[in-house]
Structure formats: structure tokens, C-alpha cells
Amino acid sequence: MTQRFVDNMQGAIEDRATGLVWQESYSYPEKGKYVDWYEANEYIQELNEKKTGGYEDWRLPLRLEIQSLYEIAKPFQSRGKTFFLHLDPVFELSYGSCFWTCETKLSAAMGFEFDCGDRHWYPRGSLSGSVRAVRKTCNLQVMIAPDWIELMSNPLKV
């Protein structure tokens, strides 16, 4: 079985199944707190200015993009404890299960929860989430295709 995620060892992780490149770290351990949606966008600007992972085109993910990281079969293990945050251990995770997306409506923005795999609309000013930035684009049809499970087991086919 081919490895789905490849760490570039500079702060970015390539997802071979979707073609997306994800930030290895995320905002909570760097800021020490949850951020609102406005701060999430400022955080993205900071990543781009610092050229995190060697890139300057980071952005907030779409709902389907962040959902593609959710793996029900993988509780997250860290420091000898098991957390029920369903994310591949290649990604840094210390605290917080909700991540902002770029999707908005009226005064709300969508967050995706890695503990339960659910999504919620939060007020944009709510200190409810963290940020895991993404870059590149992917064909969203890949993620809603009936053969997604097969693609996940052989990511080089995509």
C-alpha cells in the first residue's frame, strides 16, 4: 500500500490522494488559543509572508477539502494517550478539534470538527476554531466519487 501523506520536512504535507498540500502544524499550538474566523485569515497571511513550508499561497480549506482528512478508523495517538480526533498522525495535533473553512454565509463561517466528523456554522467573531492551512486545488469530484475508498487505498492512481 502506498503512503497517502508525504511530509516535505519543511512544514508541509502532500496528500497524494487529493493533490492538496497541507500545513503540518496549525494555529492552536502556535497562538496558544482558539481564533475567530477573522484571525484565521490573518494567520493565513502570516503563513504566506513567512513562506511556511516554502510556499506563499496558503488559504483556508473548503469543507470537502478539510473533510478529506477525517479518518474514522484512526483515533489520534500522541504522548502515550489516545484522543478521538480522527486524523492521520503525520499531522501535528495538540488541542482543539474544530478547524475553520473558507465557507461563509451571512455573518457565519463553517467549522469542521475532527472529534465527531461534523460541521457547524459559527459566528465569524466566535473564538471557536483553529486553522490548518491548505494550498493547491483539487478536483472535488475525486472526493465525492463512489470509488473514493478505493482511491484512498491507492493514492497514486489519482
N, C-alpha and C positions, 0 to 999 in steps of 0.2 A: 504494500500500500504506500502510495506517495504521500509525503508530508504536505499537508494543506498550507500551513503557515511557515514562512521563512523570515527569520529575524535578520535584518541587514546590519545588526550590531552598532547602529548609529541612532537608534531611537525610532525606527520604523519597521513594520512587519508587513510583508506582502502576503495577501491571500490569493493563492493560486487558483482557487475555485471561482472567485469573482473578478479577479484582476485589480481589486482595490488595494491600496496601501494604507495601513492604519498606524496611528501613533501608538507606540509601545506603552508609554506611560499615560497618565490622564490628569486632569486638573486637580482632583481632590488631594493627592499627596503633595503636589507642587504648591497649592494655595493653602492647604490645611483647612479647607472648608468647602461646603457646597457653594455653587454660584448660581445667580439668576441667569436668564437667557441672554440678557444684555452683556453681562460679564463673560458669558460663554463666547460671545462674538469677539469681545476684546481679547480674550485668551487666544482665540484663533489668530488674531492679528499679531499677537506676541510670538506665537509659534512661527509664523511666516517671516517676521522680522529677524528672528534668531536662526532661521533656516533649519529648523528641527529635522533631524534625520537626513539633512542635506537638501531639503525641499522648501519651497516658499509658496506652495499652492494648497495649503491645508484648508479645510472647510468643515462645517458641521455636516453630519451624515443625514441622508434621507432615512425615513423609518425602516424601509425594507433593507437598506444597507446595514444599519446597526442590528436589526433583527437577524441578519445572516450570521452574526457572531454567536447567537444564542444556541447553546448545545445542551439540550435537556439531559443527555446521558453523562454530562461532565460537571459534577459539582466541583467547585474551585477549591483546591488544596493549597494552603500557604502556612508556613511556620508551624507545621505539625497539626493544624486544625483543618477541618472540612467545613467550608461555607457553601451554602446552597445558592451560589451565584453561578449560573451555568455559562461559563466562559472558558475557553481553552487556556491552560496555564502559561502559555507563551506570553500572554498579556499580563502586565502588571495590574494588580488589584489589591488595594489595602482596605478601603472603606467606601461605602456608598454603592448602591445598586442601580440608581437611576441616571441615565445619560440623555442630555438634550439632543434633539434633532433640529434640522433647519426648518421643519414644517410648522407653520403658524396658521392661526385663524383668529380674526379679531384681536383681542388682547392676550391670547393664549399661545403657548408653544407646546409641542408634543415631547414628552419624555418617554424613554423605553426602560423598563425595569428588568434587570438581569436575574433577580431572585425568583420572579414568578412568570417572566416572559410576557408581561402585559404592557400596554401603553396607556398613557394618561395625558390629558390636556391640563397644563398648569398655567397660572397667570405668568406672564413673561417676567414679572418682577419677583416671583417666588424663588426663595433660596432652596430649590428642590433637587437640583441635579449637579452632575459633573459633566466633563467634556472628554470624549475620546475622538480626536480629530481623524479625518479621512482625507485621502487625496485620490485623484484619478476618477474616472467614471466607469460604471459597469453597465452591462446590458441587464436591466431589471427583469427582462423576460427569463433570463437564466435562473433567477431566484424564485420565479413562480411556475417554472416548468414542472410537469409531472415527474420528470426524471431527475429532480434536484437531489434526491437521496443518492442516486447512482453517481451523479456528478461529484457529490461530496466525498464519496469513497474513492474517486479517481480524479482529483482536481486538475490534472494536466490535460484532460480531454477538452476542457472549456476553451 
